[in-house]
Amino acid sequence: MRNRTQKKVLHPISPLGYFAKVSKWAVLLIYTLIAVFPLLWLTISSFKTNFEIETSPFSLPEKWMVENFISALSVSGLSRYFLNSIIVAIVATILNLLSHLLPPLQ
């Protein structure tokens, strides 16, 4: 057991170990950017007009359009699909809870 006055000795990392750690984090950062960039671009593009998407796909919208979401919900029937998903999720949850409340069959 160490005394309280003894200092903990830090072992230096070898150059190869340091390179391995840096490489690992660089690869993870690249994979994260590859995964996040399309989602960010999709989200930003959803607030643009069709003209803005065609002329400057990677810029921020000049005017943030919420009408795209209103149109998608009303014209495509997306709100009905969303409601169907909520109903299925609620029914599945209730049936799952009921099945776990039943006594085990032996």
Jmol script that loads the backbone (N, CA, C; Angstrom):
load data "model"
ATOM      1  N   MET A   1       0.831  -1.172   0.000  1.00  0.00           N
ATOM      2  CA  MET A   1       0.000   0.000   0.000  1.00  0.00           C
ATOM      3  C   MET A   1       0.886   1.250   0.000  1.00  0.00           C
ATOM      4  N   ARG A   2       0.458   2.257  -0.737  1.00  0.00           N
ATOM      5  CA  ARG A   2       1.255   3.481  -0.846  1.00  0.00           C
ATOM      6  C   ARG A   2       0.946   4.429   0.301  1.00  0.00           C
ATOM      7  N   ASN A   3       1.936   5.220   0.624  1.00  0.00           N
ATOM      8  CA  ASN A   3       1.710   6.325   1.541  1.00  0.00           C
ATOM      9  C   ASN A   3       0.923   7.408   0.836  1.00  0.00           C
ATOM     10  N   ARG A   4       0.281   8.229   1.617  1.00  0.00           N
ATOM     11  CA  ARG A   4      -0.449   9.352   1.011  1.00  0.00           C
ATOM     12  C   ARG A   4       0.509  10.383   0.426  1.00  0.00           C
ATOM     13  N   THR A   5       1.725  10.376   0.889  1.00  0.00           N
ATOM     14  CA  THR A   5       2.695  11.350   0.387  1.00  0.00           C
ATOM     15  C   THR A   5       3.330  10.916  -0.924  1.00  0.00           C
ATOM     16  N   GLN A   6       3.226   9.625  -1.261  1.00  0.00           N
ATOM     17  CA  GLN A   6       3.804   9.162  -2.515  1.00  0.00           C
ATOM     18  C   GLN A   6       2.961   9.646  -3.685  1.00  0.00           C
ATOM     19  N   LYS A   7       3.636  10.048  -4.726  1.00  0.00           N
ATOM     20  CA  LYS A   7       2.937  10.487  -5.929  1.00  0.00           C
ATOM     21  C   LYS A   7       2.780   9.312  -6.871  1.00  0.00           C
ATOM     22  N   LYS A   8       1.691   9.334  -7.608  1.00  0.00           N
ATOM     23  CA  LYS A   8       1.456   8.296  -8.596  1.00  0.00           C
ATOM     24  C   LYS A   8       2.370   8.553  -9.795  1.00  0.00           C
ATOM     25  N   VAL A   9       3.063   7.530 -10.222  1.00  0.00           N
ATOM     26  CA  VAL A   9       3.982   7.665 -11.346  1.00  0.00           C
ATOM     27  C   VAL A   9       3.201   7.412 -12.626  1.00  0.00           C
ATOM     28  N   LEU A  10       3.260   8.362 -13.532  1.00  0.00           N
ATOM     29  CA  LEU A  10       2.598   8.216 -14.821  1.00  0.00           C
ATOM     30  C   LEU A  10       3.568   7.593 -15.809  1.00  0.00           C
ATOM     31  N   HIS A  11       3.121   6.565 -16.479  1.00  0.00           N
ATOM     32  CA  HIS A  11       3.963   5.914 -17.471  1.00  0.00           C
ATOM     33  C   HIS A  11       3.758   6.601 -18.815  1.00  0.00           C
ATOM     34  N   PRO A  12       4.835   6.980 -19.435  1.00  0.00           N
ATOM     35  CA  PRO A  12       4.687   7.643 -20.736  1.00  0.00           C
ATOM     36  C   PRO A  12       4.174   6.665 -21.790  1.00  0.00           C
ATOM     37  N   ILE A  13       3.427   7.203 -22.735  1.00  0.00           N
ATOM     38  CA  ILE A  13       2.893   6.390 -23.826  1.00  0.00           C
ATOM     39  C   ILE A  13       3.947   6.336 -24.925  1.00  0.00           C
ATOM     40  N   SER A  14       4.132   5.163 -25.462  1.00  0.00           N
ATOM     41  CA  SER A  14       5.093   5.024 -26.548  1.00  0.00           C
ATOM     42  C   SER A  14       4.565   5.735 -27.790  1.00  0.00           C
ATOM     43  N   PRO A  15       5.430   6.111 -28.699  1.00  0.00           N
ATOM     44  CA  PRO A  15       4.965   6.783 -29.926  1.00  0.00           C
ATOM     45  C   PRO A  15       3.971   5.940 -30.722  1.00  0.00           C
ATOM     46  N   LEU A  16       4.188   4.630 -30.729  1.00  0.00           N
ATOM     47  CA  LEU A  16       3.271   3.758 -31.450  1.00  0.00           C
ATOM     48  C   LEU A  16       1.901   3.714 -30.776  1.00  0.00           C
ATOM     49  N   GLY A  17       1.878   3.704 -29.444  1.00  0.00           N
ATOM     50  CA  GLY A  17       0.613   3.723 -28.716  1.00  0.00           C
ATOM     51  C   GLY A  17      -0.133   5.035 -28.918  1.00  0.00           C
ATOM     52  N   TYR A  18       0.623   6.130 -28.919  1.00  0.00           N
ATOM     53  CA  TYR A  18       0.021   7.439 -29.153  1.00  0.00           C
ATOM     54  C   TYR A  18      -0.565   7.509 -30.562  1.00  0.00           C
ATOM     55  N   PHE A  19       0.180   7.014 -31.544  1.00  0.00           N
ATOM     56  CA  PHE A  19      -0.304   7.002 -32.928  1.00  0.00           C
ATOM     57  C   PHE A  19      -1.561   6.149 -33.058  1.00  0.00           C
ATOM     58  N   ALA A  20      -1.621   5.019 -32.347  1.00  0.00           N
ATOM     59  CA  ALA A  20      -2.794   4.151 -32.402  1.00  0.00           C
ATOM     60  C   ALA A  20      -4.018   4.851 -31.823  1.00  0.00           C
ATOM     61  N   LYS A  21      -3.832   5.562 -30.707  1.00  0.00           N
ATOM     62  CA  LYS A  21      -4.960   6.280 -30.104  1.00  0.00           C
ATOM     63  C   LYS A  21      -5.457   7.403 -31.012  1.00  0.00           C
ATOM     64  N   VAL A  22      -4.534   8.172 -31.545  1.00  0.00           N
ATOM     65  CA  VAL A  22      -4.907   9.280 -32.430  1.00  0.00           C
ATOM     66  C   VAL A  22      -5.584   8.744 -33.681  1.00  0.00           C
ATOM     67  N   SER A  23      -5.073   7.663 -34.235  1.00  0.00           N
ATOM     68  CA  SER A  23      -5.666   7.062 -35.438  1.00  0.00           C
ATOM     69  C   SER A  23      -7.076   6.572 -35.165  1.00  0.00           C
ATOM     70  N   LYS A  24      -7.252   5.934 -34.021  1.00  0.00           N
ATOM     71  CA  LYS A  24      -8.577   5.425 -33.669  1.00  0.00           C
ATOM     72  C   LYS A  24      -9.596   6.569 -33.593  1.00  0.00           C
ATOM     73  N   TRP A  25      -9.218   7.650 -32.907  1.00  0.00           N
ATOM     74  CA  TRP A  25     -10.140   8.778 -32.763  1.00  0.00           C
ATOM     75  C   TRP A  25     -10.360   9.501 -34.094  1.00  0.00           C
ATOM     76  N   ALA A  26      -9.359   9.539 -34.950  1.00  0.00           N
ATOM     77  CA  ALA A  26      -9.525  10.172 -36.263  1.00  0.00           C
ATOM     78  C   ALA A  26     -10.507   9.372 -37.119  1.00  0.00           C
ATOM     79  N   VAL A  27     -10.390   8.046 -37.092  1.00  0.00           N
ATOM     80  CA  VAL A  27     -11.316   7.202 -37.859  1.00  0.00           C
ATOM     81  C   VAL A  27     -12.729   7.345 -37.320  1.00  0.00           C
ATOM     82  N   LEU A  28     -12.875   7.360 -35.997  1.00  0.00           N
ATOM     83  CA  LEU A  28     -14.208   7.534 -35.409  1.00  0.00           C
ATOM     84  C   LEU A  28     -14.804   8.895 -35.766  1.00  0.00           C
ATOM     85  N   LEU A  29     -13.983   9.934 -35.778  1.00  0.00           N
ATOM     86  CA  LEU A  29     -14.459  11.265 -36.154  1.00  0.00           C
ATOM     87  C   LEU A  29     -14.912  11.293 -37.607  1.00  0.00           C
ATOM     88  N   ILE A  30     -14.151  10.661 -38.485  1.00  0.00           N
ATOM     89  CA  ILE A  30     -14.524  10.621 -39.905  1.00  0.00           C
ATOM     90  C   ILE A  30     -15.838   9.864 -40.090  1.00  0.00           C
ATOM     91  N   TYR A  31     -15.975   8.707 -39.435  1.00  0.00           N
ATOM     92  CA  TYR A  31     -17.225   7.941 -39.527  1.00  0.00           C
ATOM     93  C   TYR A  31     -18.408   8.749 -38.987  1.00  0.00           C
ATOM     94  N   THR A  32     -18.192   9.486 -37.902  1.00  0.00           N
ATOM     95  CA  THR A  32     -19.263  10.308 -37.337  1.00  0.00           C
ATOM     96  C   THR A  32     -19.677  11.398 -38.314  1.00  0.00           C
ATOM     97  N   LEU A  33     -18.711  12.053 -38.927  1.00  0.00           N
ATOM     98  CA  LEU A  33     -19.030  13.100 -39.902  1.00  0.00           C
ATOM     99  C   LEU A  33     -19.765  12.522 -41.112  1.00  0.00           C
ATOM    100  N   ILE A  34     -19.355  11.330 -41.547  1.00  0.00           N
ATOM    101  CA  ILE A  34     -20.032  10.689 -42.676  1.00  0.00           C
ATOM    102  C   ILE A  34     -21.477  10.361 -42.320  1.00  0.00           C
ATOM    103  N   ALA A  35     -21.734   9.997 -41.080  1.00  0.00           N
ATOM    104  CA  ALA A  35     -23.093   9.658 -40.658  1.00  0.00           C
ATOM    105  C   ALA A  35     -23.937  10.899 -40.388  1.00  0.00           C
ATOM    106  N   VAL A  36     -23.350  11.944 -39.825  1.00  0.00           N
ATOM    107  CA  VAL A  36     -24.116  13.117 -39.404  1.00  0.00           C
ATOM    108  C   VAL A  36     -24.364  14.087 -40.557  1.00  0.00           C
ATOM    109  N   PHE A  37     -23.421  14.221 -41.478  1.00  0.00           N
ATOM    110  CA  PHE A  37     -23.560  15.211 -42.546  1.00  0.00           C
ATOM    111  C   PHE A  37     -24.827  15.027 -43.383  1.00  0.00           C
ATOM    112  N   PRO A  38     -25.163  13.813 -43.850  1.00  0.00           N
ATOM    113  CA  PRO A  38     -26.399  13.686 -44.630  1.00  0.00           C
ATOM    114  C   PRO A  38     -27.654  14.042 -43.830  1.00  0.00           C
ATOM    115  N   LEU A  39     -27.668  13.714 -42.546  1.00  0.00           N
ATOM    116  CA  LEU A  39     -28.833  14.071 -41.727  1.00  0.00           C
ATOM    117  C   LEU A  39     -28.958  15.577 -41.558  1.00  0.00           C
ATOM    118  N   LEU A  40     -27.834  16.235 -41.343  1.00  0.00           N
ATOM    119  CA  LEU A  40     -27.840  17.693 -41.221  1.00  0.00           C
ATOM    120  C   LEU A  40     -28.257  18.346 -42.534  1.00  0.00           C
ATOM    121  N   TRP A  41     -27.720  17.849 -43.650  1.00  0.00           N
ATOM    122  CA  TRP A  41     -28.063  18.394 -44.960  1.00  0.00           C
ATOM    123  C   TRP A  41     -29.548  18.178 -45.265  1.00  0.00           C
ATOM    124  N   LEU A  42     -30.072  17.013 -44.931  1.00  0.00           N
ATOM    125  CA  LEU A  42     -31.489  16.719 -45.144  1.00  0.00           C
ATOM    126  C   LEU A  42     -32.370  17.651 -44.325  1.00  0.00           C
ATOM    127  N   THR A  43     -31.999  17.871 -43.087  1.00  0.00           N
ATOM    128  CA  THR A  43     -32.787  18.743 -42.215  1.00  0.00           C
ATOM    129  C   THR A  43     -32.773  20.180 -42.724  1.00  0.00           C
ATOM    130  N   ILE A  44     -31.617  20.674 -43.098  1.00  0.00           N
ATOM    131  CA  ILE A  44     -31.526  22.049 -43.605  1.00  0.00           C
ATOM    132  C   ILE A  44     -32.275  22.176 -44.930  1.00  0.00           C
ATOM    133  N   SER A  45     -32.165  21.180 -45.795  1.00  0.00           N
ATOM    134  CA  SER A  45     -32.838  21.233 -47.096  1.00  0.00           C
ATOM    135  C   SER A  45     -34.349  21.176 -46.965  1.00  0.00           C
ATOM    136  N   SER A  46     -34.848  20.599 -45.889  1.00  0.00           N
ATOM    137  CA  SER A  46     -36.301  20.515 -45.729  1.00  0.00           C
ATOM    138  C   SER A  46     -36.935  21.884 -45.502  1.00  0.00           C
ATOM    139  N   PHE A  47     -36.145  22.859 -45.143  1.00  0.00           N
ATOM    140  CA  PHE A  47     -36.661  24.213 -44.938  1.00  0.00           C
ATOM    141  C   PHE A  47     -36.483  25.107 -46.162  1.00  0.00           C
ATOM    142  N   LYS A  48     -35.965  24.556 -47.274  1.00  0.00           N
ATOM    143  CA  LYS A  48     -35.723  25.339 -48.483  1.00  0.00           C
ATOM    144  C   LYS A  48     -36.846  25.143 -49.497  1.00  0.00           C
ATOM    145  N   THR A  49     -36.900  26.064 -50.457  1.00  0.00           N
ATOM    146  CA  THR A  49     -37.790  25.885 -51.601  1.00  0.00           C
ATOM    147  C   THR A  49     -37.097  24.971 -52.609  1.00  0.00           C
ATOM    148  N   ASN A  50     -37.846  24.460 -53.574  1.00  0.00           N
ATOM    149  CA  ASN A  50     -37.251  23.599 -54.606  1.00  0.00           C
ATOM    150  C   ASN A  50     -36.176  24.346 -55.397  1.00  0.00           C
ATOM    151  N   PHE A  51     -36.418  25.611 -55.677  1.00  0.00           N
ATOM    152  CA  PHE A  51     -35.451  26.410 -56.420  1.00  0.00           C
ATOM    153  C   PHE A  51     -34.134  26.536 -55.659  1.00  0.00           C
ATOM    154  N   GLU A  52     -34.224  26.778 -54.356  1.00  0.00           N
ATOM    155  CA  GLU A  52     -33.009  26.909 -53.541  1.00  0.00           C
ATOM    156  C   GLU A  52     -32.234  25.593 -53.477  1.00  0.00           C
ATOM    157  N   ILE A  53     -32.947  24.468 -53.423  1.00  0.00           N
ATOM    158  CA  ILE A  53     -32.275  23.169 -53.377  1.00  0.00           C
ATOM    159  C   ILE A  53     -31.523  22.924 -54.678  1.00  0.00           C
ATOM    160  N   GLU A  54     -32.130  23.304 -55.809  1.00  0.00           N
ATOM    161  CA  GLU A  54     -31.494  23.083 -57.109  1.00  0.00           C
ATOM    162  C   GLU A  54     -30.330  24.039 -57.364  1.00  0.00           C
ATOM    163  N   THR A  55     -30.439  25.278 -56.920  1.00  0.00           N
ATOM    164  CA  THR A  55     -29.396  26.265 -57.226  1.00  0.00           C
ATOM    165  C   THR A  55     -28.253  26.257 -56.216  1.00  0.00           C
ATOM    166  N   SER A  56     -28.559  26.116 -54.935  1.00  0.00           N
ATOM    167  CA  SER A  56     -27.493  26.117 -53.915  1.00  0.00           C
ATOM    168  C   SER A  56     -27.810  25.058 -52.862  1.00  0.00           C
ATOM    169  N   PRO A  57     -27.481  23.802 -53.163  1.00  0.00           N
ATOM    170  CA  PRO A  57     -27.890  22.713 -52.268  1.00  0.00           C
ATOM    171  C   PRO A  57     -27.183  22.698 -50.917  1.00  0.00           C
ATOM    172  N   PHE A  58     -26.010  23.311 -50.797  1.00  0.00           N
ATOM    173  CA  PHE A  58     -25.262  23.221 -49.548  1.00  0.00           C
ATOM    174  C   PHE A  58     -25.265  24.509 -48.730  1.00  0.00           C
ATOM    175  N   SER A  59     -26.069  25.479 -49.123  1.00  0.00           N
ATOM    176  CA  SER A  59     -26.127  26.725 -48.362  1.00  0.00           C
ATOM    177  C   SER A  59     -27.324  26.705 -47.417  1.00  0.00           C
ATOM    178  N   LEU A  60     -27.329  27.657 -46.516  1.00  0.00           N
ATOM    179  CA  LEU A  60     -28.484  27.795 -45.624  1.00  0.00           C
ATOM    180  C   LEU A  60     -29.632  28.432 -46.394  1.00  0.00           C
ATOM    181  N   PRO A  61     -30.865  28.129 -46.028  1.00  0.00           N
ATOM    182  CA  PRO A  61     -31.993  28.738 -46.747  1.00  0.00           C
ATOM    183  C   PRO A  61     -32.059  30.246 -46.520  1.00  0.00           C
ATOM    184  N   GLU A  62     -32.483  30.953 -47.562  1.00  0.00           N
ATOM    185  CA  GLU A  62     -32.654  32.401 -47.431  1.00  0.00           C
ATOM    186  C   GLU A  62     -33.820  32.701 -46.505  1.00  0.00           C
ATOM    187  N   LYS A  63     -34.904  31.956 -46.687  1.00  0.00           N
ATOM    188  CA  LYS A  63     -36.072  32.085 -45.815  1.00  0.00           C
ATOM    189  C   LYS A  63     -36.426  30.675 -45.347  1.00  0.00           C
ATOM    190  N   TRP A  64     -36.520  30.491 -44.056  1.00  0.00           N
ATOM    191  CA  TRP A  64     -36.834  29.177 -43.491  1.00  0.00           C
ATOM    192  C   TRP A  64     -38.317  28.890 -43.703  1.00  0.00           C
ATOM    193  N   MET A  65     -38.615  27.881 -44.522  1.00  0.00           N
ATOM    194  CA  MET A  65     -39.990  27.563 -44.928  1.00  0.00           C
ATOM    195  C   MET A  65     -40.560  26.428 -44.071  1.00  0.00           C
ATOM    196  N   VAL A  66     -41.570  26.719 -43.273  1.00  0.00           N
ATOM    197  CA  VAL A  66     -42.261  25.689 -42.501  1.00  0.00           C
ATOM    198  C   VAL A  66     -43.417  25.122 -43.325  1.00  0.00           C
ATOM    199  N   GLU A  67     -43.768  25.805 -44.398  1.00  0.00           N
ATOM    200  CA  GLU A  67     -44.871  25.373 -45.247  1.00  0.00           C
ATOM    201  C   GLU A  67     -44.612  24.000 -45.860  1.00  0.00           C
ATOM    202  N   ASN A  68     -43.336  23.625 -46.022  1.00  0.00           N
ATOM    203  CA  ASN A  68     -43.017  22.302 -46.564  1.00  0.00           C
ATOM    204  C   ASN A  68     -43.557  21.197 -45.668  1.00  0.00           C
ATOM    205  N   PHE A  69     -43.453  21.380 -44.364  1.00  0.00           N
ATOM    206  CA  PHE A  69     -43.943  20.380 -43.431  1.00  0.00           C
ATOM    207  C   PHE A  69     -45.467  20.340 -43.419  1.00  0.00           C
ATOM    208  N   ILE A  70     -46.090  21.499 -43.491  1.00  0.00           N
ATOM    209  CA  ILE A  70     -47.553  21.562 -43.526  1.00  0.00           C
ATOM    210  C   ILE A  70     -48.066  20.885 -44.786  1.00  0.00           C
ATOM    211  N   SER A  71     -47.422  21.139 -45.897  1.00  0.00           N
ATOM    212  CA  SER A  71     -47.804  20.515 -47.161  1.00  0.00           C
ATOM    213  C   SER A  71     -47.613  19.000 -47.108  1.00  0.00           C
ATOM    214  N   ALA A  72     -46.518  18.542 -46.545  1.00  0.00           N
ATOM    215  CA  ALA A  72     -46.268  17.102 -46.460  1.00  0.00           C
ATOM    216  C   ALA A  72     -47.309  16.414 -45.588  1.00  0.00           C
ATOM    217  N   LEU A  73     -47.734  17.056 -44.521  1.00  0.00           N
ATOM    218  CA  LEU A  73     -48.732  16.445 -43.638  1.00  0.00           C
ATOM    219  C   LEU A  73     -50.120  16.432 -44.261  1.00  0.00           C
ATOM    220  N   SER A  74     -50.458  17.470 -45.008  1.00  0.00           N
ATOM    221  CA  SER A  74     -51.822  17.555 -45.534  1.00  0.00           C
ATOM    222  C   SER A  74     -52.003  16.851 -46.877  1.00  0.00           C
ATOM    223  N   VAL A  75     -51.048  16.987 -47.782  1.00  0.00           N
ATOM    224  CA  VAL A  75     -51.209  16.455 -49.132  1.00  0.00           C
ATOM    225  C   VAL A  75     -50.934  14.962 -49.201  1.00  0.00           C
ATOM    226  N   SER A  76     -49.891  14.497 -48.558  1.00  0.00           N
ATOM    227  CA  SER A  76     -49.466  13.111 -48.728  1.00  0.00           C
ATOM    228  C   SER A  76     -50.158  12.125 -47.801  1.00  0.00           C
ATOM    229  N   GLY A  77     -50.912  12.596 -46.846  1.00  0.00           N
ATOM    230  CA  GLY A  77     -51.544  11.688 -45.899  1.00  0.00           C
ATOM    231  C   GLY A  77     -50.566  11.209 -44.839  1.00  0.00           C
ATOM    232  N   LEU A  78     -49.473  11.909 -44.683  1.00  0.00           N
ATOM    233  CA  LEU A  78     -48.456  11.515 -43.726  1.00  0.00           C
ATOM    234  C   LEU A  78     -48.982  11.541 -42.291  1.00  0.00           C
ATOM    235  N   SER A  79     -49.909  12.439 -42.010  1.00  0.00           N
ATOM    236  CA  SER A  79     -50.467  12.507 -40.659  1.00  0.00           C
ATOM    237  C   SER A  79     -51.231  11.229 -40.322  1.00  0.00           C
ATOM    238  N   ARG A  80     -51.912  10.634 -41.293  1.00  0.00           N
ATOM    239  CA  ARG A  80     -52.625   9.373 -41.057  1.00  0.00           C
ATOM    240  C   ARG A  80     -51.635   8.238 -40.787  1.00  0.00           C
ATOM    241  N   TYR A  81     -50.553   8.199 -41.526  1.00  0.00           N
ATOM    242  CA  TYR A  81     -49.533   7.173 -41.301  1.00  0.00           C
ATOM    243  C   TYR A  81     -48.919   7.313 -39.906  1.00  0.00           C
ATOM    244  N   PHE A  82     -48.703   8.544 -39.496  1.00  0.00           N
ATOM    245  CA  PHE A  82     -48.146   8.806 -38.173  1.00  0.00           C
ATOM    246  C   PHE A  82     -49.113   8.343 -37.091  1.00  0.00           C
ATOM    247  N   LEU A  83     -50.397   8.626 -37.275  1.00  0.00           N
ATOM    248  CA  LEU A  83     -51.417   8.188 -36.320  1.00  0.00           C
ATOM    249  C   LEU A  83     -51.480   6.664 -36.270  1.00  0.00           C
ATOM    250  N   ASN A  84     -51.413   5.995 -37.422  1.00  0.00           N
ATOM    251  CA  ASN A  84     -51.406   4.530 -37.448  1.00  0.00           C
ATOM    252  C   ASN A  84     -50.218   3.975 -36.668  1.00  0.00           C
ATOM    253  N   SER A  85     -49.053   4.578 -36.808  1.00  0.00           N
ATOM    254  CA  SER A  85     -47.864   4.127 -36.082  1.00  0.00           C
ATOM    255  C   SER A  85     -48.041   4.280 -34.579  1.00  0.00           C
ATOM    256  N   ILE A  86     -48.653   5.391 -34.158  1.00  0.00           N
ATOM    257  CA  ILE A  86     -48.889   5.608 -32.729  1.00  0.00           C
ATOM    258  C   ILE A  86     -49.866   4.563 -32.189  1.00  0.00           C
ATOM    259  N   ILE A  87     -50.925   4.276 -32.938  1.00  0.00           N
ATOM    260  CA  ILE A  87     -51.907   3.273 -32.494  1.00  0.00           C
ATOM    261  C   ILE A  87     -51.253   1.905 -32.373  1.00  0.00           C
ATOM    262  N   VAL A  88     -50.471   1.504 -33.361  1.00  0.00           N
ATOM    263  CA  VAL A  88     -49.800   0.202 -33.310  1.00  0.00           C
ATOM    264  C   VAL A  88     -48.839   0.138 -32.131  1.00  0.00           C
ATOM    265  N   ALA A  89     -48.098   1.202 -31.866  1.00  0.00           N
ATOM    266  CA  ALA A  89     -47.149   1.217 -30.750  1.00  0.00           C
ATOM    267  C   ALA A  89     -47.869   1.106 -29.409  1.00  0.00           C
ATOM    268  N   ILE A  90     -48.993   1.803 -29.264  1.00  0.00           N
ATOM    269  CA  ILE A  90     -49.747   1.746 -28.003  1.00  0.00           C
ATOM    270  C   ILE A  90     -50.329   0.355 -27.788  1.00  0.00           C
ATOM    271  N   VAL A  91     -50.937  -0.216 -28.822  1.00  0.00           N
ATOM    272  CA  VAL A  91     -51.523  -1.554 -28.695  1.00  0.00           C
ATOM    273  C   VAL A  91     -50.438  -2.586 -28.394  1.00  0.00           C
ATOM    274  N   ALA A  92     -49.305  -2.517 -29.058  1.00  0.00           N
ATOM    275  CA  ALA A  92     -48.215  -3.459 -28.814  1.00  0.00           C
ATOM    276  C   ALA A  92     -47.685  -3.329 -27.390  1.00  0.00           C
ATOM    277  N   THR A  93     -47.589  -2.116 -26.898  1.00  0.00           N
ATOM    278  CA  THR A  93     -47.115  -1.902 -25.526  1.00  0.00           C
ATOM    279  C   THR A  93     -48.096  -2.473 -24.516  1.00  0.00           C
ATOM    280  N   ILE A  94     -49.384  -2.231 -24.725  1.00  0.00           N
ATOM    281  CA  ILE A  94     -50.403  -2.750 -23.796  1.00  0.00           C
ATOM    282  C   ILE A  94     -50.404  -4.274 -23.811  1.00  0.00           C
ATOM    283  N   LEU A  95     -50.361  -4.888 -24.991  1.00  0.00           N
ATOM    284  CA  LEU A  95     -50.341  -6.351 -25.071  1.00  0.00           C
ATOM    285  C   LEU A  95     -49.081  -6.926 -24.427  1.00  0.00           C
ATOM    286  N   ASN A  96     -47.969  -6.270 -24.598  1.00  0.00           N
ATOM    287  CA  ASN A  96     -46.726  -6.719 -23.974  1.00  0.00           C
ATOM    288  C   ASN A  96     -46.821  -6.637 -22.453  1.00  0.00           C
ATOM    289  N   LEU A  97     -47.373  -5.550 -21.935  1.00  0.00           N
ATOM    290  CA  LEU A  97     -47.531  -5.418 -20.488  1.00  0.00           C
ATOM    291  C   LEU A  97     -48.487  -6.470 -19.944  1.00  0.00           C
ATOM    292  N   LEU A  98     -49.597  -6.709 -20.637  1.00  0.00           N
ATOM    293  CA  LEU A  98     -50.560  -7.717 -20.193  1.00  0.00           C
ATOM    294  C   LEU A  98     -49.957  -9.115 -20.208  1.00  0.00           C
ATOM    295  N   SER A  99     -49.177  -9.421 -21.214  1.00  0.00           N
ATOM    296  CA  SER A  99     -48.578 -10.756 -21.285  1.00  0.00           C
ATOM    297  C   SER A  99     -47.555 -10.978 -20.173  1.00  0.00           C
ATOM    298  N   HIS A 100     -46.908  -9.923 -19.710  1.00  0.00           N
ATOM    299  CA  HIS A 100     -45.946 -10.071 -18.620  1.00  0.00           C
ATOM    300  C   HIS A 100     -46.625 -10.072 -17.257  1.00  0.00           C
ATOM    301  N   LEU A 101     -47.865  -9.620 -17.181  1.00  0.00           N
ATOM    302  CA  LEU A 101     -48.596  -9.649 -15.923  1.00  0.00           C
ATOM    303  C   LEU A 101     -49.266 -10.980 -15.658  1.00  0.00           C
ATOM    304  N   LEU A 102     -49.442 -11.779 -16.696  1.00  0.00           N
ATOM    305  CA  LEU A 102     -50.076 -13.093 -16.548  1.00  0.00           C
ATOM    306  C   LEU A 102     -49.151 -14.018 -15.769  1.00  0.00           C
ATOM    307  N   PRO A 103     -49.738 -14.916 -14.979  1.00  0.00           N
ATOM    308  CA  PRO A 103     -48.872 -15.880 -14.277  1.00  0.00           C
ATOM    309  C   PRO A 103     -48.253 -16.852 -15.273  1.00  0.00           C
ATOM    310  N   PRO A 104     -47.069 -17.334 -14.960  1.00  0.00           N
ATOM    311  CA  PRO A 104     -46.422 -18.267 -15.908  1.00  0.00           C
ATOM    312  C   PRO A 104     -47.179 -19.591 -15.998  1.00  0.00           C
ATOM    313  N   LEU A 105     -47.228 -20.151 -17.189  1.00  0.00           N
ATOM    314  CA  LEU A 105     -47.883 -21.441 -17.411  1.00  0.00           C
ATOM    315  C   LEU A 105     -46.881 -22.548 -17.096  1.00  0.00           C
ATOM    316  N   GLN A 106     -47.337 -23.504 -16.288  1.00  0.00           N
ATOM    317  CA  GLN A 106     -46.445 -24.614 -15.948  1.00  0.00           C
ATOM    318  C   GLN A 106     -47.073 -25.933 -16.208  1.00  0.00           C
TER     319      GLN A 106
END
end "model"
wireframe off; spacefill off
backbone 0.3
color backbone group
